[in-house]
């Protein structure tokens, strides 16, 4: 209710052109991250934000002092949105959402709050995620201003190749609901 009460409208700029040809990486996706929790804070979150099972795709989240990393599992049974012909998504919505969740685990771990995305400065699209492919998210908090926090994120595929680069992800920290 608080977020809806402060309606903010955004505008953006889309630069159109040929998609760059990106070489596939030679790495592999780790099965877990050393020192990581097996689950994201969002697997258990119910107040003030609850996620359905389709959106709980983050695993092995490692929260450091000045960064956070996590692994993203491919959607169960089918890759939702991956190969639709109409509309054609240039960004995988579930991958983008889970990458944002991984970044927000930094707030959840250090401050015990849930954060939700409010805006993005820039998204650079790398290669398309393969059917059934997981990903590795690396996020760095840039700045904090009260209940606002900003991150840069790199989302890498199983081969280490860039899937997405998110610059200045803006998250807002929410207080738990006191309604009974």
C-alpha positions in Angstrom: 0.0 0.0 0.0 2.8 2.4 0.8 4.5 1.8 -2.6 1.2 2.3 -4.4 0.6 5.5 -2.5 3.8 7.0 -3.9 3.2 6.4 -7.6 6.3 7.1 -9.5 6.4 7.1 -13.3 9.4 6.4 -15.3 10.7 7.0 -18.8 13.4 5.1 -20.6 15.4 5.2 -23.8 15.8 2.2 -26.0 18.8 2.1 -28.4 18.1 -0.1 -31.3 20.7 -1.8 -33.4 22.2 -5.2 -34.3 22.6 -7.6 -31.5 26.4 -8.1 -30.8 27.8 -11.5 -31.6 29.1 -12.8 -28.4 31.6 -15.7 -28.0 30.6 -18.5 -25.8 32.6 -18.7 -22.6 34.7 -21.7 -21.6 33.8 -21.9 -17.9 31.3 -24.0 -16.0 28.6 -23.0 -13.5 29.5 -24.1 -10.0 27.1 -26.5 -8.3 27.2 -24.4 -5.1 29.1 -21.3 -3.8 31.5 -21.7 -0.9 30.0 -20.3 2.3 26.6 -19.8 0.7 23.2 -20.5 2.2 21.3 -23.1 0.2 18.2 -20.9 0.0 17.5 -17.2 -0.7 15.7 -15.2 1.9 12.8 -15.0 -0.5 12.1 -18.7 -0.2 10.7 -18.0 3.3 9.5 -14.4 2.9 5.8 -14.0 3.5 5.6 -10.5 4.9 5.5 -7.9 3.3 6.4 -9.8 0.0 5.5 -13.4 -0.9 6.6 -15.3 -4.0 5.0 -18.2 -5.7 7.1 -21.3 -6.5 7.8 -20.3 -10.1 9.7 -17.2 -8.8 11.8 -19.0 -6.1 14.7 -19.9 -8.5 17.7 -18.6 -6.5 19.9 -21.1 -4.8 23.3 -21.0 -3.0 23.3 -17.4 -2.1 26.6 -16.1 -0.7 26.4 -12.7 1.1 29.7 -11.0 1.6 30.6 -7.7 3.2 30.5 -5.7 -0.1 28.9 -8.1 -2.6 26.4 -10.9 -3.0 26.4 -13.9 -5.4 23.8 -16.6 -6.2 23.0 -19.3 -8.6 19.7 -19.3 -10.6 18.1 -22.6 -11.4 16.3 -22.9 -14.7 12.5 -23.0 -14.4 11.1 -26.4 -13.5 9.6 -28.7 -16.2 9.6 -26.0 -18.8 11.3 -22.7 -19.6 8.5 -20.2 -19.2 8.8 -17.2 -21.6 12.0 -18.6 -23.1 10.9 -19.5 -26.7 7.6 -17.6 -27.2 7.1 -16.3 -30.7 4.7 -13.6 -29.6 5.6 -11.5 -27.7 9.3 -12.1 -28.2 11.1 -11.3 -25.0 14.6 -9.9 -25.4 15.0 -10.3 -21.7 14.0 -13.5 -19.7 11.6 -12.1 -17.1 12.2 -14.9 -14.6 16.0 -14.6 -14.9 15.8 -10.8 -14.4 13.5 -11.2 -11.4 15.7 -13.8 -9.8 18.8 -11.7 -10.4 17.1 -8.8 -8.5 16.3 -11.2 -5.7 19.9 -12.3 -5.4 21.0 -8.7 -5.0 18.3 -8.0 -2.4 19.7 -10.9 -0.2 22.4 -8.4 0.8 19.8 -6.2 2.5 18.0 -9.3 3.9 21.2 -10.7 5.4 22.8 -7.5 6.7 19.6 -5.6 7.7 16.9 -8.1 8.0 14.6 -6.3 5.6 12.9 -7.2 2.3 13.7 -5.0 -0.7 11.8 -4.7 -3.9 12.9 -3.3 -7.3 11.8 0.3 -8.2 13.9 1.0 -11.3 17.0 0.3 -13.3 19.5 2.7 -14.8 20.6 0.5 -17.7 20.4 -3.1 -18.9 22.9 -4.5 -21.3 21.7 -7.7 -23.0 24.3 -10.4 -23.6 23.6 -13.7 -25.3 20.2 -15.5 -24.8 19.9 -18.0 -22.0 19.8 -21.6 -23.4 16.8 -23.8 -22.7 17.3 -25.4 -19.3 20.4 -23.3 -18.5 21.1 -22.0 -15.0 23.0 -18.7 -14.3 25.4 -17.1 -11.8 24.5 -13.7 -10.5 27.2 -11.3 -9.0 25.8 -8.1 -7.4 27.6 -5.2 -5.8 25.9 -2.5 -3.7 26.9 0.9 -5.0 25.1 3.4 -2.7 22.6 3.6 0.1 20.2 6.5 0.9 17.8 5.7 3.7 15.5 3.0 2.4 16.9 3.2 -1.1 19.9 1.1 -2.2 21.5 0.8 -5.6 23.4 -2.2 -7.1 25.3 -3.2 -10.3 24.7 -6.9 -11.4 26.4 -9.3 -13.8 24.4 -12.4 -14.8 26.6 -15.1 -16.3 25.5 -18.3 -18.1 26.7 -21.8 -17.4 29.7 -21.2 -19.7 30.7 -17.9 -18.0 29.3 -15.8 -20.9 27.4 -12.6 -20.2 23.6 -13.0 -20.2 22.8 -9.6 -18.6 24.5 -6.6 -17.1 22.3 -4.4 -14.9 23.6 -1.0 -13.9 22.1 1.0 -11.0 19.3 -1.4 -10.0 17.3 0.6 -7.5 15.7 -1.3 -4.6 13.5 0.0 -1.9 13.7 -1.5 1.6 10.3 -2.4 3.1 9.3 -2.6 6.7 7.4 -5.7 7.7 3.6 -5.2 7.8 2.2 -4.7 11.3 -1.4 -5.4 10.1 -3.0 -8.4 11.9 
